[in-house]
Amino acid sequence: MPDPLGLVIDRDHQLPHVVVAVDREGGDVTAYPAAAHEPSMKRTFNGSTLHISRVKAGAEAQASFHRRSVNVWSENTEQAADDVREAAAGVEAAVVLVAGDPKAIGLLREHLTDQPPVGELVYVDGGRSDTSALAGLRASVDAAMREAMTARHRSVLDTLEAELAGGRALQGIPAVKEALAQGRVETLLLAADRSGDPVLHASRRDPQVLGTDPAALGDDPTVFSAPAAPLLLRAAALGGAAFTEILPPARATDGVAALLRY
């Protein structure tokens, strides 16, 4: 039986996200589905640059130019905010990472306050103005995504610890395989190191039922054996359960745990 654990763990480390770089002239909005190599949406908006820079002039003229500049900045970031909301909704973003000119970021934040996008807003360094700014953006996005992934796992593991104490979670292969057979597992958790995995037995007729002895599955001629991890993943997927890796230093009996639906 194929073992997809490596792929599943890699997918578990990815988050759908949107990267936004704005300045006074416009913005770049790029949306990435989880684990995708290419963005599903990439939009660049460059608004009017007329009166984009404030100028020195007489008092009345200066005030007029300043109002026009602020209006153009606001219009540009309003368009960027619309793009951000559309992009975030399109990939069901977990994180929206925003960088760029501080003035433009402040205006964008105002436009997003009344209608927030899907996902957590995170402000990072970098911008869209030149190669150096883009390189800084890439580095800060990578760091922020690692932090977001770790925080998400930490939250699930904190929930596991609390639910184990309250009886709404299980650990160890025997208890978890029974819960999978009953359709009670909401989230399956596995450690990446499966070197000590035992062999379990499963049926092609009823993929959610697992046994340590083939006799437990009756006279079913489709019974076969495989390491525990791929069979647990198979049962979880067919039972509609989610998956999260047990990141070190967290541990569970047999490197297996489950959050329960009931």
N, C-alpha and C positions, 0 to 999 in steps of 0.2 A: 504494500500500500504506500503511495507517495506520502512523504512527510512535508507538509507546507509550513511547519513552525517558523522557519527562518523568514519566509516571505510574510507570514502573519505578523511576526514581531516587527519587521521592517515597516509594514503598513501601520502598525500600532504606534510607531514613532512619528508618523506624519500627521499634519493637521491642515485642513483646508484654510487658506489665508488669503488676504488681500494686502498688497504693498502699494502705498500711496506716497508720491513725492510731489509737493506743491511749492509754487513760488508765486510771485505777484502777477505773472503772465499766464499761469494755467497750472496744469497738473498731469501727472502720469498715474494711471490706475491699472494695476495688473492683478488678476484673480487666478489663484492656483487651487485646483481641487487637490484633495489629499492624495499623496503619492504620485502625482502627475509629473511627467518630465517637462511638459509645456503648459503655459497658461491657457485657460479656457477663454479668457477675455483680456484684451490689452487695449486701453484707450488713452490717447493723448489729446489734451485740450489746451489750446493756446488762444486765449481771449484777446481782446483788443489791447494793444500796447500804447494806444494814444493816452497821454497824460498819466502814464503808469508811474513816472518818477515825479516827485514833488519838485517844484522849481522856486527859485528866488525871484520875487517880483514885489510890486507894491502891495500894501496891506489888503485891499479889496481883491485885486487880481490873485494874490497869493492864496487867500482863503478860497476863492473859486477853484483854482487849480487843485488845491488840497482836497476839496470836496469831490472833484472829479476823480482824482487818484483813488480815494477811499472807495468811491462807488465802483470803479473798475475792478479794484481788488476784490470787493465783495461779490460782484457779479461772477468773476472768474472762479472764486472759491465756492460759490453756490452751484455752479455747473460741476465742479469737482465733487462736491458733496452728493449730488444726484448720481454721478458715476460710481462713487464709493458704495452707496446704498444698493445700486443695481448689481454691482460686482459681488458684494458680500452676500446678497440674497441668492445669486446665481450658483455659488459654490457652498452655501450654508457655512460661511466662514466661522472658524473658532476664534480667529485673531485678525484684527485689522491694524496693520503697522503703518504709522504715519511719520513722514520726515519732510524736511524742507525749510523754507524761509520762515522764521518765527512769526512774522506778521501774518503771512498767509495761513500758517497753522492755526493761529489764534482765530482768524475769521472762519476757517473750516470747522474748528471746534464749535463755534457759535451756530453754524448752519446745521451741524449734526446733533446739537443738543435736543431740539424739539423732535426730531425724527432720527433716533440713533440707528446705525446699521446693525445688521446681524453680526455678532461676535464682539469680543473684548477689544476696545481701543487701546493701543499701546504706542507711545511716542518714542521714536528712535532717532539716531543721528544719521546724517547724510542728506542727499538732495538729488536734484536732476540737472544742475547747472553745467557740470563738466565731468570729465572722467574721474577725477579725484573724489568728487561728491558722490558719484554713482558707486565707486569702489567702497567708500565709507558706508553707503546705504546697504550694500550687499553684506558687508561684515556685520553691521549692527542688526540686520534682519536675521541672519543666521544665528547670532547669539540670542536674540529675543525668541526665536522659534525653539531653540534648545531649552530655554528657560520655561517657555509655555508648555512644552511637552513634559518636562520634568514635573512641573506644577500639577498638570493634569493627572499624571500617574500618582503623585503624592496624595492628591485628593482622593483617588479611588482606594489607595492603600490605607489611608486614614479611615475611610468609610468601612473597609474590610475589618480593620481592627475593632472599630466600635460595634459592627454588626456581629462579629464573632462573639463578643461579650454578651450581646443581646439575643443570640440564637437565630439571627436572620442571615447567617453566613456559615459556611462549612469549610473544612480543610481536610486534605488527605484524599487519596484516590478512592478508597471504598465508599466514603460518604458522598463525594462529589459525583461518582458514576451513578449512584442510586438517584440522586437529585436530578441528574440529566435524564435518566429513564422516565422520571415522573414529570418532566417538563417544568421543573421548578427553578431552573437556573436563569438568572437575569444576566450575569456577567461571569464568564469563566476567566480565572487568573492562572497563568502558568509561569514558572521560572524558566529562563532560557536554557539552563543546564539540565539536560534530560539524560545524563550519563547513567543514572541509576534507575531508569524507568523499567518497570516490569512489563511482561507481555500480557495483554488482555485479549479476550475473545469477543467477536462481534458477529452480527448477522447482516447479510445484505438485505434481508427482508425488513428488519426493524433496526435501523442504524443507531437509534438512541439507547438501545439496551446493550450493556457491556457486562462481561463476567470474567472472573478469574479462572473459571473452569468451564470448558466447553459444554459439559453436561448441564450446566445451569441454563443453557439456551435450548435445551430439549433436543428433539430429533431433526432440527433444521439442517438441511444439507448445505446451506449457504454459509455456515459458520466458518470463520477464518480467524487467524491470530495476527497481531501486529503490536508494536510498542504502544504504550499507553497514550503518549501525547497526541499522535495523529488521530487516534480513535476518540479521544476526549474532544478534540477540535471538531471532528466530524459530527459527533453527537450534539455539540453546542451549536454549530452552524445550522443543523437541521431543526434544532429546537428554538431558533431565533434568538440565541444569546449573543451578547457582546463579548469582546475579548480585551484583556489588558495584561501586559507583562508584569510579573512580580519583579520590580527592579531591586537590586541589592542596595542597601543591606537588609531589606525586608525579606522575611522568610515565611514559608508555610510548610506543613507536613507534606512530604513527597513532592514539594514544589508545586502543589496544586491547591487551589481554593475556589470558592464560588460565592457570589452574592445571590441571594434568593429572591424570587418574586413573591413567595409566600412560604 
